[in-house]
């Protein structure tokens, strides 16, 4: 498993958008993203923090059904 680097919520959202996610709504500092897959709709919630904790980022990726490898490749 690759080492995840600490990123901001905005950077995480940009990387997920590269993977096909679309911002659906925002409430306060939390953004909801969704994408269509052959199995159905997949969604995740990303907090707009300056720096996401590694455990929080892992939870987001688990929710989004994205591997850490895919995420790190799309991180700019």
SERO-301584 format. One line per field, with one value per atom (N, C-alpha, C, O): residue number from 1; residue in three letters; atom name; x, y, z. Coordinates in steps of 0.2 Angstrom, whole numbers, plus 5000, padded with zeros to 4 digits. Layout:
<pts>
resi <- c(NUM | ...)
resn <- c(ALA | ...)
name <- c(CA | ...)
px <- c(X | ...)
py <- c(Y | ...)
pz <- c(Z | ...)
</pts>
This chain:
<pts>
resi <- c(1 | 1 | 1 | 1 | 2 | 2 | 2 | 2 | 3 | 3 | 3 | 3 | 4 | 4 | 4 | 4 | 5 | 5 | 5 | 5 | 6 | 6 | 6 | 6 | 7 | 7 | 7 | 7 | 8 | 8 | 8 | 8 | 9 | 9 | 9 | 9 | 10 | 10 | 10 | 10 | 11 | 11 | 11 | 11 | 12 | 12 | 12 | 12 | 13 | 13 | 13 | 13 | 14 | 14 | 14 | 14 | 15 | 15 | 15 | 15 | 16 | 16 | 16 | 16 | 17 | 17 | 17 | 17 | 18 | 18 | 18 | 18 | 19 | 19 | 19 | 19 | 20 | 20 | 20 | 20 | 21 | 21 | 21 | 21 | 22 | 22 | 22 | 22 | 23 | 23 | 23 | 23 | 24 | 24 | 24 | 24 | 25 | 25 | 25 | 25 | 26 | 26 | 26 | 26 | 27 | 27 | 27 | 27 | 28 | 28 | 28 | 28 | 29 | 29 | 29 | 29 | 30 | 30 | 30 | 30 | 31 | 31 | 31 | 31 | 32 | 32 | 32 | 32 | 33 | 33 | 33 | 33 | 34 | 34 | 34 | 34 | 35 | 35 | 35 | 35 | 36 | 36 | 36 | 36 | 37 | 37 | 37 | 37 | 38 | 38 | 38 | 38 | 39 | 39 | 39 | 39 | 40 | 40 | 40 | 40 | 41 | 41 | 41 | 41 | 42 | 42 | 42 | 42 | 43 | 43 | 43 | 43 | 44 | 44 | 44 | 44 | 45 | 45 | 45 | 45 | 46 | 46 | 46 | 46 | 47 | 47 | 47 | 47 | 48 | 48 | 48 | 48 | 49 | 49 | 49 | 49 | 50 | 50 | 50 | 50 | 51 | 51 | 51 | 51 | 52 | 52 | 52 | 52 | 53 | 53 | 53 | 53 | 54 | 54 | 54 | 54 | 55 | 55 | 55 | 55 | 56 | 56 | 56 | 56 | 57 | 57 | 57 | 57 | 58 | 58 | 58 | 58 | 59 | 59 | 59 | 59 | 60 | 60 | 60 | 60 | 61 | 61 | 61 | 61 | 62 | 62 | 62 | 62 | 63 | 63 | 63 | 63 | 64 | 64 | 64 | 64 | 65 | 65 | 65 | 65 | 66 | 66 | 66 | 66 | 67 | 67 | 67 | 67 | 68 | 68 | 68 | 68 | 69 | 69 | 69 | 69 | 70 | 70 | 70 | 70 | 71 | 71 | 71 | 71 | 72 | 72 | 72 | 72 | 73 | 73 | 73 | 73 | 74 | 74 | 74 | 74 | 75 | 75 | 75 | 75 | 76 | 76 | 76 | 76)
resn <- c(UNK | UNK | UNK | UNK | UNK | UNK | UNK | UNK | UNK | UNK | UNK | UNK | UNK | UNK | UNK | UNK | UNK | UNK | UNK | UNK | UNK | UNK | UNK | UNK | UNK | UNK | UNK | UNK | UNK | UNK | UNK | UNK | UNK | UNK | UNK | UNK | UNK | UNK | UNK | UNK | UNK | UNK | UNK | UNK | UNK | UNK | UNK | UNK | UNK | UNK | UNK | UNK | UNK | UNK | UNK | UNK | UNK | UNK | UNK | UNK | UNK | UNK | UNK | UNK | UNK | UNK | UNK | UNK | UNK | UNK | UNK | UNK | UNK | UNK | UNK | UNK | UNK | UNK | UNK | UNK | UNK | UNK | UNK | UNK | UNK | UNK | UNK | UNK | UNK | UNK | UNK | UNK | UNK | UNK | UNK | UNK | UNK | UNK | UNK | UNK | UNK | UNK | UNK | UNK | UNK | UNK | UNK | UNK | UNK | UNK | UNK | UNK | UNK | UNK | UNK | UNK | UNK | UNK | UNK | UNK | UNK | UNK | UNK | UNK | UNK | UNK | UNK | UNK | UNK | UNK | UNK | UNK | UNK | UNK | UNK | UNK | UNK | UNK | UNK | UNK | UNK | UNK | UNK | UNK | UNK | UNK | UNK | UNK | UNK | UNK | UNK | UNK | UNK | UNK | UNK | UNK | UNK | UNK | UNK | UNK | UNK | UNK | UNK | UNK | UNK | UNK | UNK | UNK | UNK | UNK | UNK | UNK | UNK | UNK | UNK | UNK | UNK | UNK | UNK | UNK | UNK | UNK | UNK | UNK | UNK | UNK | UNK | UNK | UNK | UNK | UNK | UNK | UNK | UNK | UNK | UNK | UNK | UNK | UNK | UNK | UNK | UNK | UNK | UNK | UNK | UNK | UNK | UNK | UNK | UNK | UNK | UNK | UNK | UNK | UNK | UNK | UNK | UNK | UNK | UNK | UNK | UNK | UNK | UNK | UNK | UNK | UNK | UNK | UNK | UNK | UNK | UNK | UNK | UNK | UNK | UNK | UNK | UNK | UNK | UNK | UNK | UNK | UNK | UNK | UNK | UNK | UNK | UNK | UNK | UNK | UNK | UNK | UNK | UNK | UNK | UNK | UNK | UNK | UNK | UNK | UNK | UNK | UNK | UNK | UNK | UNK | UNK | UNK | UNK | UNK | UNK | UNK | UNK | UNK | UNK | UNK | UNK | UNK | UNK | UNK | UNK | UNK | UNK | UNK | UNK | UNK | UNK | UNK | UNK | UNK | UNK | UNK | UNK | UNK | UNK | UNK | UNK | UNK | UNK | UNK | UNK | UNK | UNK | UNK)
name <- c(N | CA | C | O | N | CA | C | O | N | CA | C | O | N | CA | C | O | N | CA | C | O | N | CA | C | O | N | CA | C | O | N | CA | C | O | N | CA | C | O | N | CA | C | O | N | CA | C | O | N | CA | C | O | N | CA | C | O | N | CA | C | O | N | CA | C | O | N | CA | C | O | N | CA | C | O | N | CA | C | O | N | CA | C | O | N | CA | C | O | N | CA | C | O | N | CA | C | O | N | CA | C | O | N | CA | C | O | N | CA | C | O | N | CA | C | O | N | CA | C | O | N | CA | C | O | N | CA | C | O | N | CA | C | O | N | CA | C | O | N | CA | C | O | N | CA | C | O | N | CA | C | O | N | CA | C | O | N | CA | C | O | N | CA | C | O | N | CA | C | O | N | CA | C | O | N | CA | C | O | N | CA | C | O | N | CA | C | O | N | CA | C | O | N | CA | C | O | N | CA | C | O | N | CA | C | O | N | CA | C | O | N | CA | C | O | N | CA | C | O | N | CA | C | O | N | CA | C | O | N | CA | C | O | N | CA | C | O | N | CA | C | O | N | CA | C | O | N | CA | C | O | N | CA | C | O | N | CA | C | O | N | CA | C | O | N | CA | C | O | N | CA | C | O | N | CA | C | O | N | CA | C | O | N | CA | C | O | N | CA | C | O | N | CA | C | O | N | CA | C | O | N | CA | C | O | N | CA | C | O | N | CA | C | O | N | CA | C | O | N | CA | C | O | N | CA | C | O | N | CA | C | O | N | CA | C | O | N | CA | C | O)
px <- c(5004 | 5000 | 5004 | 5009 | 5003 | 5007 | 5006 | 5001 | 5011 | 5011 | 5007 | 5008 | 5001 | 4997 | 5000 | 5003 | 5000 | 5003 | 4997 | 4992 | 4999 | 4994 | 4992 | 4997 | 4986 | 4984 | 4978 | 4975 | 4976 | 4971 | 4964 | 4965 | 4959 | 4952 | 4951 | 4949 | 4954 | 4953 | 4957 | 4955 | 4963 | 4967 | 4964 | 4964 | 4961 | 4958 | 4952 | 4951 | 4948 | 4942 | 4945 | 4942 | 4950 | 4953 | 4955 | 4953 | 4958 | 4960 | 4954 | 4954 | 4949 | 4943 | 4939 | 4936 | 4939 | 4936 | 4940 | 4936 | 4946 | 4950 | 4948 | 4948 | 4945 | 4943 | 4936 | 4933 | 4933 | 4926 | 4920 | 4914 | 4922 | 4918 | 4915 | 4919 | 4909 | 4906 | 4904 | 4901 | 4905 | 4902 | 4895 | 4892 | 4891 | 4884 | 4881 | 4877 | 4884 | 4882 | 4887 | 4892 | 4886 | 4890 | 4886 | 4882 | 4888 | 4885 | 4890 | 4894 | 4891 | 4896 | 4903 | 4905 | 4907 | 4914 | 4914 | 4920 | 4909 | 4909 | 4906 | 4900 | 4910 | 4907 | 4906 | 4909 | 4900 | 4898 | 4899 | 4897 | 4903 | 4905 | 4901 | 4901 | 4900 | 4897 | 4899 | 4901 | 4899 | 4900 | 4896 | 4895 | 4895 | 4891 | 4896 | 4901 | 4895 | 4898 | 4894 | 4888 | 4896 | 4892 | 4888 | 4882 | 4890 | 4887 | 4882 | 4877 | 4882 | 4877 | 4881 | 4887 | 4878 | 4881 | 4885 | 4883 | 4891 | 4896 | 4897 | 4898 | 4897 | 4898 | 4902 | 4904 | 4905 | 4909 | 4909 | 4906 | 4911 | 4910 | 4917 | 4921 | 4919 | 4926 | 4926 | 4923 | 4929 | 4929 | 4934 | 4939 | 4933 | 4937 | 4942 | 4942 | 4946 | 4951 | 4958 | 4959 | 4962 | 4968 | 4973 | 4976 | 4972 | 4976 | 4972 | 4970 | 4971 | 4967 | 4971 | 4977 | 4968 | 4972 | 4972 | 4968 | 4977 | 4978 | 4972 | 4970 | 4970 | 4964 | 4958 | 4954 | 4957 | 4951 | 4952 | 4947 | 4958 | 4959 | 4957 | 4954 | 4960 | 4958 | 4951 | 4948 | 4947 | 4940 | 4937 | 4932 | 4939 | 4936 | 4937 | 4932 | 4943 | 4945 | 4941 | 4938 | 4940 | 4936 | 4928 | 4925 | 4926 | 4919 | 4918 | 4913 | 4923 | 4923 | 4925 | 4924 | 4927 | 4929 | 4935 | 4935 | 4940 | 4946 | 4952 | 4952 | 4957 | 4963 | 4967 | 4967 | 4972 | 4977 | 4981 | 4983 | 4983 | 4987 | 4983 | 4986 | 4977 | 4973 | 4973 | 4974 | 4972 | 4972 | 4978 | 4978 | 4984 | 4990 | 4992 | 4996 | 4990 | 4992 | 4988 | 4991 | 4982 | 4978 | 4979 | 4976 | 4984 | 4985 | 4990 | 4995 | 4988 | 4993 | 4996 | 5000)
py <- c(4994 | 5000 | 5006 | 5007 | 5011 | 5017 | 5021 | 5022 | 5025 | 5030 | 5036 | 5039 | 5037 | 5043 | 5049 | 5049 | 5055 | 5061 | 5065 | 5064 | 5069 | 5074 | 5079 | 5082 | 5080 | 5085 | 5089 | 5087 | 5094 | 5098 | 5095 | 5091 | 5098 | 5095 | 5097 | 5093 | 5103 | 5106 | 5101 | 5100 | 5099 | 5095 | 5088 | 5085 | 5086 | 5079 | 5079 | 5075 | 5085 | 5086 | 5086 | 5083 | 5090 | 5090 | 5083 | 5081 | 5079 | 5072 | 5068 | 5064 | 5068 | 5064 | 5066 | 5062 | 5073 | 5075 | 5072 | 5071 | 5072 | 5069 | 5061 | 5059 | 5058 | 5051 | 5051 | 5045 | 5056 | 5056 | 5058 | 5058 | 5060 | 5063 | 5070 | 5074 | 5071 | 5078 | 5081 | 5077 | 5087 | 5090 | 5091 | 5093 | 5088 | 5088 | 5093 | 5097 | 5094 | 5099 | 5101 | 5097 | 5106 | 5108 | 5110 | 5114 | 5108 | 5111 | 5113 | 5109 | 5119 | 5122 | 5120 | 5122 | 5116 | 5115 | 5108 | 5105 | 5105 | 5098 | 5097 | 5100 | 5095 | 5094 | 5087 | 5082 | 5086 | 5079 | 5078 | 5082 | 5073 | 5071 | 5064 | 5060 | 5064 | 5057 | 5056 | 5060 | 5049 | 5047 | 5041 | 5037 | 5040 | 5034 | 5029 | 5030 | 5022 | 5017 | 5011 | 5012 | 5006 | 5001 | 4998 | 4995 | 4998 | 4995 | 5000 | 4998 | 5006 | 5011 | 5017 | 5018 | 5022 | 5028 | 5027 | 5024 | 5030 | 5030 | 5037 | 5042 | 5038 | 5045 | 5045 | 5040 | 5051 | 5052 | 5060 | 5064 | 5061 | 5067 | 5070 | 5066 | 5076 | 5078 | 5085 | 5089 | 5085 | 5091 | 5096 | 5094 | 5102 | 5107 | 5110 | 5116 | 5105 | 5107 | 5109 | 5107 | 5112 | 5114 | 5108 | 5108 | 5103 | 5097 | 5091 | 5092 | 5086 | 5081 | 5076 | 5074 | 5073 | 5068 | 5062 | 5060 | 5058 | 5052 | 5047 | 5044 | 5046 | 5042 | 5044 | 5040 | 5051 | 5054 | 5053 | 5051 | 5054 | 5053 | 5045 | 5044 | 5041 | 5033 | 5032 | 5028 | 5035 | 5034 | 5037 | 5034 | 5043 | 5046 | 5041 | 5040 | 5038 | 5034 | 5028 | 5025 | 5025 | 5019 | 5020 | 5016 | 5026 | 5028 | 5029 | 5027 | 5031 | 5033 | 5027 | 5027 | 5021 | 5015 | 5017 | 5014 | 5021 | 5022 | 5020 | 5020 | 5017 | 5014 | 5020 | 5025 | 5019 | 5024 | 5026 | 5031 | 5020 | 5021 | 5026 | 5030 | 5024 | 5028 | 5036 | 5040 | 5037 | 5043 | 5047 | 5053 | 5044 | 5047 | 5049 | 5054 | 5044 | 5046 | 5052 | 5056 | 5053 | 5059 | 5065 | 5071 | 5065 | 5071 | 5075 | 5073 | 5082 | 5087 | 5091 | 5095)
pz <- c(5000 | 5000 | 5000 | 5004 | 4995 | 4995 | 5001 | 5004 | 5002 | 5008 | 5005 | 5001 | 5009 | 5007 | 5010 | 5016 | 5006 | 5009 | 5011 | 5009 | 5016 | 5019 | 5013 | 5011 | 5012 | 5007 | 5010 | 5015 | 5007 | 5009 | 5006 | 5002 | 5009 | 5006 | 4999 | 4995 | 4997 | 4990 | 4985 | 4980 | 4987 | 4983 | 4982 | 4977 | 4988 | 4988 | 4983 | 4979 | 4983 | 4979 | 4971 | 4967 | 4970 | 4963 | 4960 | 4955 | 4965 | 4963 | 4961 | 4957 | 4966 | 4965 | 4958 | 4955 | 4957 | 4951 | 4945 | 4940 | 4945 | 4940 | 4939 | 4933 | 4944 | 4944 | 4942 | 4942 | 4940 | 4938 | 4943 | 4941 | 4948 | 4953 | 4952 | 4949 | 4954 | 4952 | 4959 | 4963 | 4960 | 4967 | 4966 | 4961 | 4971 | 4971 | 4975 | 4973 | 4981 | 4985 | 4991 | 4991 | 4995 | 5000 | 5006 | 5005 | 5012 | 5018 | 5023 | 5025 | 5023 | 5028 | 5025 | 5019 | 5028 | 5026 | 5023 | 5022 | 5022 | 5019 | 5012 | 5011 | 5007 | 5000 | 4999 | 5001 | 4996 | 4994 | 4986 | 4982 | 4985 | 4978 | 4976 | 4980 | 4970 | 4967 | 4960 | 4957 | 4959 | 4952 | 4950 | 4955 | 4944 | 4942 | 4940 | 4937 | 4942 | 4941 | 4938 | 4939 | 4935 | 4933 | 4938 | 4937 | 4944 | 4950 | 4953 | 4957 | 4951 | 4954 | 4956 | 4954 | 4959 | 4961 | 4967 | 4972 | 4967 | 4973 | 4975 | 4971 | 4982 | 4984 | 4990 | 4993 | 4991 | 4997 | 5000 | 4996 | 5006 | 5009 | 5010 | 5014 | 5008 | 5009 | 5013 | 5011 | 5019 | 5023 | 5020 | 5018 | 5020 | 5017 | 5022 | 5024 | 5025 | 5030 | 5026 | 5021 | 5030 | 5027 | 5026 | 5021 | 5030 | 5030 | 5032 | 5038 | 5028 | 5030 | 5034 | 5032 | 5040 | 5043 | 5039 | 5035 | 5039 | 5035 | 5036 | 5031 | 5042 | 5043 | 5040 | 5037 | 5040 | 5037 | 5029 | 5026 | 5026 | 5019 | 5017 | 5012 | 5021 | 5020 | 5020 | 5016 | 5025 | 5025 | 5019 | 5017 | 5017 | 5011 | 5005 | 5001 | 5004 | 4998 | 4999 | 4994 | 5005 | 5006 | 5004 | 5000 | 5006 | 5004 | 4996 | 4994 | 4993 | 4986 | 4982 | 4976 | 4985 | 4982 | 4977 | 4971 | 4979 | 4976 | 4979 | 4985 | 4976 | 4979 | 4980 | 4977 | 4985 | 4987 | 4980 | 4979 | 4977 | 4970 | 4965 | 4963 | 4964 | 4959 | 4962 | 4958 | 4968 | 4971 | 4970 | 4968 | 4972 | 4972 | 4965 | 4963 | 4960 | 4953 | 4950 | 4946 | 4953 | 4951 | 4955 | 4954 | 4960 | 4964 | 4960 | 4958 | 4960 | 4957 | 4962 | 4960)
</pts>
